[in-house]
Amino acid sequence: MTPSPVAAVFRAEAAKRVLITDGAFGTMIQTYKLQEADYRGAYDLKLDQKGNNDLLVLTRPDVVDAITRQYLDAGSDIVSTNTFNANTISQEDYAAVHLVREMNLAAAGIARKAADEYAAKDGRPRFVAGAIGPTNKTLSLSPDVNDPGFRAIEYDDLKDVYKDQAGALLDGGADFILIETVFDTLNCKAAIMAVKEVEEERGAEIPVMISMTVTDMSGRNLSGHSVEAFWSSVRHARPLTIGLNCAFGADLLRPHVQVISQIADALVMIYPNAGLPNDLGAYDELPETTGGFIREWAEQGLVNVVGGCCGSTPPHIAAMAKAVAGFPPRPLPSLTPVMKLAGLDPFVMAA
C-alpha cells in the first residue's frame, strides 16, 4: 500500500499551527437567491430541483467556485467539495441519480482548481476534502415506529453508495474523503469500509476525515453513541482527523470538544454551527463571537483544525483564522494501549 504523500504534507502543516477548514456552502448559496431554473440548468429532470445544492456544480459552477474562493480568501487551508448530498440515495429525491458521478467529478474539480491556484500564489499548501454526507437513510434505526426491526437500506447497499461517491471524488482530485455529520455510527462504518475497499483496489492510502454530529446535550449522536464510544468504534480506520461538526454552536459544543481532544490519538477537527438558529431558521451569531469561542479552544490546546458548519460564512472563517493565529496546535496525546469495546458507551477492559 503506497502511503499518501498529501497526508504527510497535511500532518507537517498541522504540526506548525492550527489549520483552518472552510464554512457552510448551503448558507452561502442561499444568499444568491437562486431560482429553480438556476438549479435545473439545461437538464431535463422530472422533479423540481430548487434546493438541490449539489446540482449547482454542474448548472452554476460559477456560484460554487466563487464561494470556494471566498473561503480561501478568508484563510482556509482546506476546502471541501459541494457534495454533501451527491449520492444516489439523496438524489433519488430529485430524480437526478444518473448525474451523481458527474456531480462529484465536477465538484472535486472546482475545489481542486481553486486550491491549487491559491497554493501557487503564496506557496502555502491547500487541501481538498471530498465531502460525504450521511444520506437520508439510517442503518441503526427503523423509520417505522410499528416495526423496530425494519431497515430502509442494507449495510452492503449503503457501502456501495459511499464507494461510488468516494471513487468519483478521488478521480476528480480530492485529497481526502471527509465522512461528515455522522448521526449514525453504523453508517459511518459503512463509509469507512467503502473507502478501504477503494484503497485496496487502487493500492494507495486514502486518508479519511471523520466528523460526528452530537444531537443533544448528553453528547450522543442519533444512534445513541457517546463521543467516547464513537471514537472507540472508528479508531481502527486510523483517520487523518477525528472530530465534531454541526448541531450546536461553539459554546455548547465545547464540553464534547474537550472529551474528543483528550481521548483521540489523531488530529482533532471541529467545525460548529454559527450558534443556534433563531425562530426563522437563520443564524445570528456574529463572526467575532464565534472567533472568541474558537480562541478559547486554541488557548487551551484542544484543536488542530477549526472551521464552520451551518450558518457560517467567510467572515466567520476569517475571524477563526485570526483567533487561532499564533497559538500552537493541540499535541497528540500518548495513550496507554488498552482494549476498548463500545456499545452506546465505551468499555475499557481491565489489564
C-alpha positions in Angstrom: 0.0 0.0 0.0 1.5 3.3 -1.1 1.4 5.9 1.7 -0.4 9.1 0.9 2.2 11.9 0.3 -0.6 14.5 0.7 -1.4 13.2 4.2 2.3 13.6 5.1 2.2 17.2 4.0 -1.0 17.8 5.9 0.5 16.4 9.1 3.6 18.5 8.7 1.5 21.7 8.3 -0.7 20.7 11.3 2.4 20.4 13.4 3.2 24.0 12.8 -0.2 25.7 13.5 -3.9 25.3 13.9 -5.3 24.8 10.4 -8.4 26.3 9.0 -11.1 24.5 7.1 -14.0 26.2 5.3 -17.5 27.0 6.2 -21.0 26.3 5.1 -22.0 26.0 1.4 -25.7 26.0 2.0 -25.7 29.2 3.9 -23.7 31.0 1.2 -25.8 29.5 -1.6 -29.0 31.0 0.0 -27.5 34.5 -0.4 -27.6 34.1 -4.2 -31.4 33.8 -4.2 -31.3 31.3 -7.0 -34.5 30.2 -8.8 -35.4 26.7 -9.9 -34.1 27.4 -13.4 -30.7 28.1 -11.9 -30.6 24.7 -10.3 -32.1 22.8 -13.2 -29.9 24.4 -15.9 -30.2 22.6 -19.3 -31.1 19.2 -17.7 -34.4 17.6 -18.4 -35.3 16.4 -15.0 -38.8 15.4 -13.9 -38.9 16.9 -10.4 -38.4 20.4 -9.0 -34.7 21.0 -8.5 -34.8 24.1 -6.2 -32.7 23.3 -3.1 -30.6 20.7 -4.9 -27.4 22.4 -4.0 -25.2 19.6 -5.2 -26.5 20.0 -8.8 -25.2 23.5 -8.9 -21.6 22.2 -9.5 -23.0 21.3 -13.0 -25.5 24.1 -13.6 -24.0 27.1 -11.8 -20.3 26.2 -11.2 -19.6 29.9 -11.1 -21.5 30.1 -7.8 -19.7 27.2 -6.2 -16.4 28.4 -7.4 -17.0 31.9 -6.0 -17.9 30.5 -2.6 -14.9 28.3 -2.5 -12.6 31.2 -3.3 -14.3 33.4 -0.7 -13.3 30.8 1.9 -9.8 30.6 0.6 -9.6 34.4 0.8 -10.8 34.1 4.4 -7.8 31.9 5.3 -9.0 28.3 4.7 -6.2 25.7 4.4 -8.9 23.1 3.4 -11.8 23.5 1.1 -14.5 20.8 0.9 -16.4 19.7 -2.1 -20.1 20.8 -2.5 -21.2 17.1 -2.4 -23.0 16.6 0.9 -26.0 15.0 -0.9 -24.3 14.0 -4.1 -25.1 10.3 -3.6 -27.6 8.0 -5.3 -29.8 7.8 -2.2 -30.3 11.6 -1.7 -30.5 12.3 -5.4 -33.5 10.0 -5.7 -35.5 12.9 -4.2 -34.7 14.9 -7.2 -34.7 12.2 -9.9 -31.1 13.0 -10.6 -29.4 9.7 -9.7 -27.9 9.4 -13.1 -25.9 12.7 -12.5 -24.2 11.6 -9.3 -20.8 10.7 -10.6 -20.7 13.8 -12.8 -21.6 15.9 -9.8 -18.8 14.5 -7.7 -16.2 14.8 -10.5 -17.2 18.4 -11.2 -17.3 19.4 -7.5 -13.9 18.0 -6.8 -12.5 19.7 -9.9 -13.8 23.1 -8.8 -12.3 22.8 -5.4 -9.0 21.3 -6.8 -8.5 24.2 -9.3 -9.1 26.9 -6.7 -6.9 25.2 -4.1 -4.0 24.8 -6.5 -4.2 28.4 -7.7 -4.1 29.7 -4.1 -1.3 27.4 -3.2 0.7 28.6 -6.2 0.2 32.3 -5.2 1.8 32.1 -1.8 3.4 28.6 -1.5 1.1 27.5 1.4 -0.4 24.1 0.7 -4.2 23.9 0.3 -6.1 20.7 0.6 -9.3 19.4 -0.9 -11.6 17.3 1.3 -14.2 15.2 -0.6 -17.3 15.6 1.4 -19.6 12.6 2.0 -22.8 13.2 3.9 -24.8 10.7 5.9 -27.6 10.3 3.3 -31.2 10.3 4.5 -31.2 6.6 5.5 -30.0 5.1 8.7 -28.7 1.6 9.3 -29.2 1.6 13.1 -32.8 2.8 13.3 -36.2 1.9 11.8 -38.2 4.6 10.1 -41.3 2.6 11.1 -42.3 3.0 14.7 -44.5 0.0 14.4 -41.7 -2.2 13.1 -38.5 -1.6 15.1 -36.6 -4.3 13.1 -37.3 -2.8 9.7 -34.4 -1.1 7.9 -34.8 1.2 4.9 -31.4 0.1 3.5 -29.0 -2.8 3.9 -25.3 -2.3 5.0 -23.8 -3.6 1.7 -26.1 -1.4 -0.3 -25.2 1.8 1.6 -21.5 0.8 1.5 -21.7 0.6 -2.3 -23.4 4.0 -2.5 -20.5 5.5 -0.5 -17.9 3.6 -2.5 -19.2 5.1 -5.8 -19.2 8.6 -4.4 -15.7 8.3 -2.8 -14.2 6.9 -6.1 -15.7 9.8 -8.1 -14.4 12.4 -5.6 -10.9 10.9 -5.8 -11.0 10.8 -9.6 -12.0 14.4 -9.6 -9.0 15.5 -7.5 -9.9 15.2 -3.8 -7.0 14.7 -1.4 -9.1 13.2 1.4 -12.5 11.7 2.0 -14.5 13.6 4.7 -17.2 11.4 6.3 -19.1 14.1 8.0 -22.2 14.9 10.1 -22.3 11.3 11.3 -25.6 10.8 13.1 -25.5 7.0 12.8 -22.2 5.3 13.7 -23.1 2.2 11.5 -23.5 4.5 8.5 -20.0 5.8 9.2 -18.6 2.3 9.5 -20.1 1.5 6.1 -18.4 4.6 4.7 -15.1 3.6 6.2 -15.4 0.2 4.6 -16.2 1.7 1.3 -13.1 3.8 1.4 -11.0 0.8 2.5 -12.3 -1.1 -0.5 -11.3 1.7 -2.9 -8.0 1.9 -1.1 -7.3 -1.8 -1.7 -8.4 -1.7 -5.3 -6.1 1.3 -6.0 -3.2 0.1 -3.9 -2.8 3.5 -2.3 -3.6 5.0 1.0 -6.8 7.2 1.0 -6.8 9.4 4.1 -10.2 9.8 5.8 -11.5 12.6 8.0 -14.4 11.6 10.3 -16.8 14.0 11.9 -19.6 13.0 14.3 -22.6 15.2 15.0 -23.9 15.4 18.6 -27.6 15.7 18.5 -28.4 16.5 22.1 -26.7 17.9 25.2 -25.8 14.5 26.5 -23.2 14.2 23.9 -24.7 11.4 21.8 -25.4 11.1 18.1 -28.8 9.9 16.8 -27.8 6.2 17.1 -27.1 6.8 20.7 -23.4 6.6 20.8 -21.4 8.9 23.2 -18.3 10.7 21.8 -16.1 8.2 23.6 -18.0 5.2 22.2 -17.9 6.7 18.7 -14.2 7.1 18.8 -13.7 3.5 20.0 -15.9 2.4 17.1 -14.0 4.2 14.4 -10.4 4.3 15.6 -9.5 1.2 13.6 -9.7 3.4 10.5 -6.8 5.4 11.7 -8.3 8.7 10.4 -6.3 11.7 9.5 -8.7 13.8 11.6 -11.5 13.0 14.0 -13.9 15.5 15.3 -17.3 17.0 15.6 -19.5 19.3 13.4 -22.9 20.8 13.2 -25.8 20.6 15.7 -24.6 23.3 18.1 -22.6 26.5 18.2 -19.1 26.6 19.6 -20.2 27.5 23.1 -22.4 24.4 23.6 -20.1 22.1 21.7 -17.1 22.9 23.9 -17.5 20.1 26.6 -17.6 17.5 23.8 -14.6 19.0 22.1 -12.7 18.6 25.3 -13.7 14.9 25.5 -12.6 14.0 22.0 -9.4 16.1 22.4 -8.4 14.0 25.5 -9.0 10.6 24.1 -8.1 10.7 20.4 -4.6 10.0 19.1 -5.4 11.7 15.8 -5.7 15.3 14.8 -8.9 16.9 16.0 -11.0 18.9 13.6 -14.1 20.8 14.9 -16.5 22.9 12.8 -19.5 24.1 14.7 -22.6 26.0 13.6 -22.7 29.7 13.9 -24.7 29.4 17.1 -28.2 28.1 17.2 -30.9 29.1 14.6 -33.4 31.8 15.5 -37.2 31.3 15.2 -36.9 31.9 11.4 -34.2 29.3 11.0 -31.5 31.9 10.4 -28.2 32.1 12.3 -27.4 35.4 14.1 -24.1 34.7 15.8 -21.6 37.3 14.7 -18.2 36.3 13.4 -16.4 38.0 16.4 -18.5 35.9 18.8 -17.6 32.7 17.1 -14.0 33.7 16.9 -13.9 34.3 20.6 -15.1 30.8 21.4 -12.6 29.3 19.0 -9.8 31.4 20.5 -10.6 29.7 23.9 -10.2 26.3 22.3 -6.9 27.3 20.8 -5.7 28.8 24.1 -6.4 25.5 25.9 -4.8 23.3 23.2 -8.0 21.5 22.2 -7.9 21.6 18.4 -5.8 21.0 15.4 -8.3 22.2 12.7 -11.2 24.5 13.0 -13.9 25.8 10.7 -17.6 26.4 10.4 -20.8 24.4 9.7 -24.4 25.7 9.3 -24.8 29.5 9.4 -21.1 30.1 9.0 -19.8 32.5 6.3 -16.3 33.6 5.1 -16.3 36.4 7.8 -16.7 33.6 10.4 -13.8 31.7 8.9 -11.7 34.8 8.8 -12.5 35.5 12.5 -11.5 32.0 13.4 -8.2 32.3 11.4 -7.4 35.5 13.3 -8.4 33.9 16.6 -6.1 30.9 16.4 -3.1 32.7 14.8 0.0 32.3 17.0 -1.4 29.5 19.2 0.3 26.1 19.0 -1.7 23.2 17.7 -3.0 20.6 20.0 -0.4 18.0 20.8 -1.4 14.4 20.2 -1.7 12.5 23.5 0.4 9.5 24.2 -2.1 6.8 25.1 -1.5 3.6 27.0 -2.5 0.6 24.8 -5.7 -1.0 26.2 -8.6 -2.9 24.9 -11.6 -0.7 24.4 -15.1 -2.0 23.4 -18.1 0.0 22.7 -21.8 -0.3 22.8 -23.6 3.0 23.3 -20.9 3.8 25.9 -17.3 2.7 25.9 -16.0 -0.2 28.0 -12.3 -0.5 28.9 -11.2 -4.0 29.7 -9.1 -4.1 32.8 -5.4 -5.1 32.3 
